[in-house]
């Protein structure tokens, strides 16, 4: 797999309300484990839309990982222009910094937000242009990641698109391991 999309919950869906919350470190570590496995098997590009939460944290993680994995690339494909305008200031600043460091940035729509169809088009486009989806999601705790999961599952039925799960148990494992360090 050379290209993988990464998504998951937004901060408020995880009960995270501060940009320096300790939970973010554990989420990034769980994501890193999956990405390292993919890198060992030929991963070249991580694709995100850049929304706050798992996607933004994954983007920050990829930037850090590029120090060791020089061939790793990050693409940020926002659904529309100025998606960050309604976000809290810390998320806007983190997003602006991420865009500066990304290898490729291009909005899927060259218009500002007009309707929810732009978000659906973003999900379909990213799933259609990657070989797999790395997803932080718990099917017992519904949330916005389900909108990525639906087209990924449809594609999986047709051509074997790979869905790689990061579960709450994976994060709990990281927490427990960190306690022993």
C-alpha positions in Angstrom: 0.0 0.0 0.0 1.5 3.3 -1.1 -1.3 5.7 -0.2 -3.4 5.7 3.0 -6.1 8.0 4.2 -6.2 8.7 7.9 -9.3 9.8 9.8 -11.2 9.4 13.1 -13.0 11.4 15.7 -13.0 15.1 16.1 -11.7 16.3 19.5 -15.1 17.0 21.1 -16.3 13.5 20.1 -13.4 12.1 22.3 -14.0 14.6 25.2 -10.8 16.4 24.3 -11.1 20.2 24.7 -7.5 21.3 25.2 -4.8 21.2 22.5 -2.3 19.9 25.0 -4.5 17.1 26.5 -2.4 14.1 27.4 -4.8 11.8 25.5 -3.5 13.2 22.2 -0.1 11.7 22.9 -1.6 8.2 23.3 -3.7 8.6 20.2 -0.7 9.6 18.2 1.3 6.7 19.5 -1.4 4.2 18.5 -1.5 5.8 15.0 2.3 5.7 14.8 2.3 2.0 15.4 0.0 1.4 12.4 1.9 3.8 10.2 5.2 2.2 11.0 3.8 -1.1 9.9 2.6 0.4 6.7 5.9 2.2 6.1 7.7 -1.2 6.5 5.5 -2.4 3.6 6.0 0.5 1.2 3.7 3.4 2.4 4.6 6.6 0.6 1.7 9.0 1.1 -0.6 9.8 4.0 -3.7 11.7 2.9 -5.9 13.7 5.2 -8.5 16.5 4.9 -7.0 18.3 7.8 -10.0 18.5 10.1 -9.4 18.9 13.8 -8.9 15.8 15.8 -7.4 12.6 14.6 -6.7 13.9 11.1 -4.8 17.0 12.3 -2.9 14.9 14.9 -2.0 12.3 12.3 -0.7 15.2 10.1 1.5 16.4 12.9 2.7 12.9 13.5 3.6 12.4 9.8 5.6 15.7 9.9 7.5 14.3 12.9 8.0 10.9 11.3 9.5 12.5 8.2 12.7 13.2 10.1 13.3 9.4 10.1 11.3 8.4 7.1 12.4 10.9 4.5 10.4 9.4 1.6 7.1 9.7 3.6 4.8 12.4 2.2 1.7 14.2 3.6 -1.1 15.5 1.4 -3.9 17.7 2.8 -7.0 17.8 0.7 -9.6 20.1 2.4 -13.2 19.6 1.2 -13.5 23.4 0.3 -11.7 26.7 0.7 -11.3 28.2 4.2 -12.6 25.1 6.0 -10.8 26.3 9.2 -12.7 29.6 9.5 -15.2 28.2 12.0 -12.7 26.3 14.1 -11.3 27.4 17.5 -8.1 29.5 17.2 -5.7 26.8 18.4 -7.0 24.4 15.7 -6.7 27.2 13.1 -3.1 27.8 14.1 -2.2 24.1 14.1 -3.8 23.7 10.7 -2.0 26.7 9.2 1.3 25.2 10.5 0.5 21.8 9.1 -0.3 23.3 5.6 3.1 25.0 5.6 4.8 21.6 6.2 2.7 19.4 4.0 4.1 18.1 0.7 0.9 18.7 -1.2 -2.2 20.8 -0.4 -5.2 21.2 -2.7 -8.8 21.8 -1.8 -11.2 19.3 -3.4 -13.6 22.1 -4.2 -12.3 25.5 -5.2 -15.3 27.1 -3.6 -16.1 28.0 0.0 -18.6 25.9 2.0 -22.0 25.8 0.3 -23.6 22.5 1.4 -23.0 19.2 3.1 -22.5 17.5 -0.3 -19.0 19.0 -0.3 -18.1 16.9 2.7 -19.5 13.7 1.1 -17.6 14.5 -2.1 -14.4 14.9 0.0 -14.9 11.5 1.6 -15.6 9.8 -1.7 -12.7 11.5 -3.4 -10.2 10.6 -0.7 -11.4 7.0 -0.5 -11.3 6.8 -4.3 -7.7 8.0 -4.5 -6.1 5.9 -1.7 -5.4 2.2 -1.2 -6.5 2.0 2.4 -8.1 3.8 5.3 -6.5 4.1 8.7 -9.4 4.7 11.0 -9.7 5.5 14.7 -13.3 4.4 15.3 -15.4 2.3 17.7 -18.6 1.0 16.1 -20.2 1.2 19.5 -19.5 4.9 19.7 -20.9 6.5 16.5 -19.5 9.7 15.3 -18.3 11.6 12.2 -15.8 8.8 11.1 -18.9 6.8 10.0 -19.1 9.1 7.0 -15.7 7.9 5.8 -16.3 4.3 6.8 -19.4 3.9 4.6 -17.7 4.6 1.3 -14.6 2.7 2.4 -16.7 -0.4 3.2 -18.5 -0.1 -0.2 -15.2 0.1 -2.0 -13.8 -2.8 0.1 -16.7 -5.0 -1.1 -15.8 -4.2 -4.8 -12.0 -4.2 -4.9 -10.6 -5.2 -1.5 -9.9 -1.7 -0.3 -8.1 -2.1 3.1 -9.5 -0.7 6.3 -7.1 -0.6 9.2 -8.7 0.0 12.5 -7.3 1.8 15.6 -9.6 0.8 18.4 -10.1 2.2 21.9 -8.3 -1.0 23.1 -5.3 -0.1 21.0 -5.2 3.3 22.8 -5.7 1.7 26.2 -2.7 -0.6 25.4 -0.6 2.4 24.7 -1.7 4.0 28.0 -0.9 0.9 30.0 2.5 0.5 28.3 3.3 4.2 29.0 2.6 3.7 32.7 5.3 1.1 32.9 7.9 3.4 31.4 
